[in-house]
Amino acid sequence: MEPLRERLVIKEGMTTKEVCEKGNIAQKVAICIFDENADGVFSKEEADKFNNSRFTFTGDELRIYGKTKKPGDGPVETVDIKKAANDYKKRVEENKQWLETRKANQEKMQAREQKLSEVLAPTGIKARQVSDIFDDAKITTRNNHKYLILTSEEYGYELTVALDETFKNPSKMWATNGEGGPSIDGFNGTLRQTKTDGLKDYYEESSEIRILNGNIKFVGMYGNPDTVLLDENATVEFQTDDYADRVQDVNNCETYELQPGTHKFPKKEKENTKTNKN
C-alpha cells in the first residue's frame, strides 16, 4: 500500500470535473470529502485542505495523512469511501434541487415585479418595495375616487389604498417578508385577510402580520385566527366577527384577545389597565 505520488494542485475555482479529468486516483476518490458544500467548485479553503492532505487508497478505505507525512505516521483520518461517496451524491442532488428552486423563485419574482411595475409606475411605489408579499395590483375608480389595490394569493391579503391626500411618501411604503414574517410599513388603507391559509405563526398557528408607521383598518376573516403586531407609530382599527383574533402591541408589550366588533389601537393609557400582559 504505497502513497500515490503524482498530484494535481487544486486551485480556487477549480471544478470537480477538472479534478476527475486531471487528478490522480486518490484525488478523484477524495472529491466527495473535500467538496464540502457539494457545489462542484472548490473554494480557497476547500482547495487548501485538499492540497495539504496526502492519501492512500485501497479497497473501500481512504486514509488521509498530513502534508508532512513521515514514515511510520498514522493517518489523520480513515474514511469509508463508499459511505462518503453515497452521502456526497445525496448532497449534490439536494444542492441541485436547491439551485433549481432558487432559479425558479428568481424567475417568478422577476415576472411578478415586471407585472407590478406596469401598474405601480404612476404611484411612485417601486415593485421591489411590495413584491415580497403582493403578486398583483390594480388601480380602480370608485365614486370618482381612485384606489390602489394590492393582492396576495400566496399570503392571503388584500390591501386597498386611497390615491388621495392621505397617500404620502410612496418611497417609504414597503411590504416585506423577513425572519419575523410579513410586514406592512408606511401604508394608510384597508387590509383584509382573504383566506385561511396565510403564513402561520410557528407558536400560535395563526396568520400574523406586522403593521408599522401607518394607519390601517384590518378586516379579519371569520374562523381564521388572525394576529396583528402593532409596531412603530402604527394605528390599527381591527374589525372581527369571531373570538379567535388578537393584537400584540409590540411597543407596550401588551396582548389583546378580541371580542367580535371593532377595536382601535393603540389603546389609551387608561384602557391598558384592563388588558393582560405577556
N, C-alpha and C positions, 0 to 999 in steps of 0.2 A: 504494500500500500504506500505509494510514493506521492508526495505533493505534486500537483500539476504545475509546470513551470511557466509555460507561455501564457501571458496575461494581457488582456485588453485594459488600457487605462480608461476608467469610466469618468466621463466628464458631465458637468452640469448641463441639463437639457438633452442628454443622450437618451434615446428611446430603448425600450426593452427589445424591440425588433432588431435594432442595431447590435445589441449585445448577443442576441440569438444568432445573428449572422457572423459576427466577428470575434466573439469571446471564446474562451476555451470551455471544455465540457463542464467543469465545475462551476464556472461563472454562469453558464446557461442555466444550470440547475439552481444556482443561488438567487436567480432573479426574483423568485417568489418570496424570498426572505428580505431582500434589500429594497425592493419597490414597495415601501411600507404602506403607502396610501393607494396602491393598486391603480394608479392613473396612467401607467405605461411610459412615464417620463421620470428620469432621475433628477431630483433636486440636488443642490450642492451638498446638503447634509447627507442625503442617501448615497451620493457618489463617493463622498469622503469615507463613509463607513465601509462601503464596498471595497474601495482601494486599500483600506487599512486592515483588510482581513485576508487570511490565506485559508485554502480549503484542501481537504482530501475527500474524495467521493468514492464510496464502494457500496454496491447493492442499493439499499434504500436509506443509507445513512450518509449525511454530510457532516463532516467535522470542521468546525470553524476555529481558526487559530488567530492570534495577534500577528500584526505585520512583522514583528521582530522575532518570529518563532525560532527557537533554538532546538537542537536535537534533545529529545527527552521531554520537551514541554508538552503538557497535555492540552487538549482542545479547550477553548473558552466556552464553547457550546457545541452540543451534538444534536442534530436535527433529524427527525423522521421526515424524510423528504417527500414521501407520498402524502402524508397528512398535511404538510406545509403547502404542497402543490394544490391539493384539493381545497384548502382554506383560501389560498390565493385566487383560485379560479372563481370561488363564490364571491370574493371581494371585488374582483374585476367585473363580474356580472352586476353586482349591486351598484358599483360605481358607474357602469354603463347606463343602467336604468335611471340613476340619479341625474346623469348628464342629459339623458333624453327627456326626463321630466322637466328639468330646468329649461331646456331649449323650448319645449312645448309651452311652458309658462311664459317665457320671454316673448314668444311669438303671439301668445294670447294677449299679453299686456300691450304689445305694440299695436295689435289690431284694435284693442279696446281704446287706447289713447288716441289713435287716429280718428276713431268714430266719435269720441267725446270732444276732441278738438274742434271738429266741424260745428258742433252745437255751442260750445263754450266760448268760442272766439269773441263774440260781441260782449260777453260778460266780464272779460278780463281775468277769468279763472283759467289757469293752465291745466291741461288734462292730468298731468302728473300729480297735481295737488289733490285730486279726488279719486284717481284710478285704482288705488288700493282697495277701496270699498265699492264704489259705484261703477257699474258696467254699461249704463245707458243714461241718456239725458235728452230732454226736450224743452223747448220754450213754448209756452202756450198763453193764450189770452182768455181771461175770464172777466166779464163785466167791465170791459175796457181797461183791465189791468193785466200786465204781463207777469208771468211766473216762470221760474226755472224749476224743473222737476228732475231730480236725480234719483235713479232707482238702482237697487242692488238685488239681483236674483240670487247671488251667492250668499249674502248675509241676511237677506230678507228685510230690507229697509227702503223707505221712500221718503225723500227729503224735498219739501216744497218751499221755495224761497221767493218772496215778492221782489220784483225788479222795480223798486221804488226808492224813496228817500232812506229807507232802512237798509238798503243794500250798499254797504260801505267797505272799503279796503279789501277788494277781492284778492289781492296778493297774499292776504293773511288768512284766507279761508282754506282749510285743509280737512280732508277725510282720510285718515291713515289707519294702518293696522300694524302694530308692533307687538312687542312681547306682552304688553298689558292688554291686548285685544283692540277692537276697533274704537276709534275716537272721532268726534266731530268738533272742529275748532274754528271759531270765528263766524259761524253762521247764525242768522236770525231766520226762523221759519218753523215749519211743522215737520216733525219726524215721526213716521208711522212704522210700527212693526208689521210686516206684511205676511210672514209665515212663521210657523212654529219651530223650524229647524235652522234658526240663525246660529251664529257662533255661540257655543256653550261655555260657560264659566266652569273651570275644572272642578271646583269645590261644590258649587251650588246647582250645577246643571241648569242654569238659566241663561237666556240671551242677555248679554251685558254690553253696554256701550258707554263710553266716557264723553261727557259734554264739557267743553272748555270755551271761555271767552265769547259767549253768545247768548241769545235769548231764544229758547226752543220750547215749543209745545210738543210734548211727546205723547203719542197715542198708542197705548199698549194693545196687544191682540188677546182676545178672550181665550182663556185656557192656557196661555203661554206665560211662564214665569219670567217676566221682563224686569231687568235691573238697569237703572241709570246711575252712573257715577257722576256726581256733581263736582266740578273742579274749576279752579282758576277763573273767577269772575263770571261764572255762568249762572243764568237763571233759567229754571225749568218749570213749566206747568205740565204736570203729569195727569193724563186722563186715563182712567182704568175702569173696567166693569167687572173685575174679579178680585180675588183676595190673594193672588199669587205674586203680585208685583212689589217692588221696593226701590227706594232711593238711598244711596250711600253718599253723604256729604263728606267728601274727602278732606275738605278744609277744616271741618269741625269734628271729624271722627264720629259722626252720627249716622245711624242706620234707621230708616223709617219703613215699616211694613205697612202697606197701604190698604185702605178700605176702598170699595167701589166709590168713584166720584172723581172730582178734580182737585189736585193738590199743588200748591205753589211752593217753590224752593228758590233760594234758601229760606228756611224758616226764620221768623223773627226771634230775637233772643228770648222773649217771654215764652214762646211756643216750644222752644228747645227743651224746657224743663220737663215736658211730657213725653219725651222720646227715650228709647233705650240706647245706651252707648254700647259700642263694640267691646 
